[in-house]
Amino acid sequence: MTHTTPTAQSPAAPAFHSLDGAGLERFLLRTRAGATLPLDVDLGAQLTQILERARALVPALSGSILLDDPLRKVNDRAQNDLCFVTAFGPAAERLPGTRIPAGQGIAGKVYVSGRPHLAADAPADPSFSPAVDRATGHATRSVVAAPIALGSTVCGVIELVDRLQGDRFDERDLALLEIFAGYTSSTLQNALDAKRAAELARRDDLTGLSNDRWLHHRLVEMVAEADAGGQPLALIFFDLDHLKRVNDTHGHLAGSQVLREIGFLLRRLVTEPTALLARYGGDEFVVCIPAATPGAGETAAEEIRAAIEQAVFIDQDYGDAIPALHLAGVVSASMGVARYDPSATEAPPHASARALLQRADTAMYAAKSAGRNRTVSS
């Protein structure tokens, strides 16, 4: 989903298009002081304002802000993707959510190198890629781009395309754009830091998922929302098999690291922005998916189960305390799935939420009794 912000500069000024709040939240799943922090400000509006001001000082036909995906990124930046999160200009409404390989194009060059770039004559620039032009039907003439960083880590790019006044961008334009790249970095950092204490009260410190207290509160809300909209829920309750072996063989720090990696795995696999991901306690986890189609819970559960079964845990050193252990085939998961149909009950939301959780829990224990590492539906 995207939202559109009309600019007030002039009737001829372009509309600005951004991912909506839920879509942008994914790009704020970055770690600071050991905690994963959510979106709790209107980041889309703030990024749009930065682009508007950049356009006011450096008049351009189009422009965009691109960010890497913290749930997919690797250390080799050339192997990552960049995603358009805010854009203006011709066909800009098509861009938010579009991903491009970071190893291609001028934006990719800036992201990988961490250095700003001026392509006065873009088609003649060795780094220029026409891929976005093909998607938008535009013929780019000139590009200026600067990296966006959080601390010392490059996380994205701000880019302007085709100067409106004068034939091409110049070094002054590049210097001005670097200033706005700094504003973008500050905006992202402020979003990460906003209301941190309140959010941490909802989070499990180890995994970054919701904690059990927030799970019970939010699940009642989700049931009420399902009742109001007539849309079913799918709830997955799962428990890790054989985590005790990791604790007994390698120590509890290793077991905790496995739990931490399970949290990351869930955030990577369950991309529905309104889904609830929680650590219930110990090595038990809950996933609740709204507006679930028939079989959606079972499909998601099997995807999670297979990913855990195939994962290699603690695949790199974590300081002196946890050396790389390369744990493959050691941990699996027993999955229980229950479905909530609003038309099948007249119970109040808190009672329906409790019953839904109990049914999924019962199904999970049935999966364990049947031999573990499988999915059972109630």
Secondary structure, DSSP 8 states (H G I E B T S, - for coil): -EEEEE-SS-TTS-EEEEE-HHHHHGGG--EETTEE----S-HHHHHHHHHHHHHHHS-EEEEEEEEE-TTT--SSGGGSEEEEEEEESTTGGG-TT-EEETTSHHHHHHHHH-S-EEESSGGGSTT---HHHHHHT-----EEEEEEEETTEEEEEEEEEEESSSSS--HHHHHHHHHHHHHHHHHHHHHHHTTHHHHHTTB-TTTSSB-HHHHHHHHHHHHHHHHHHT--EEEEEEEEESHHHHHHHH-HHHHHHHHHHHHHHHHHH---TT-EEEEEETTEEEEEEES--TTHHHHHHHHHHHHHHH-EES-S-BTTTB----EESS-EEEEEEEEE-GGG--S-HHHHHHHHHHHHHHHHHHHHHTTSSSEEE-
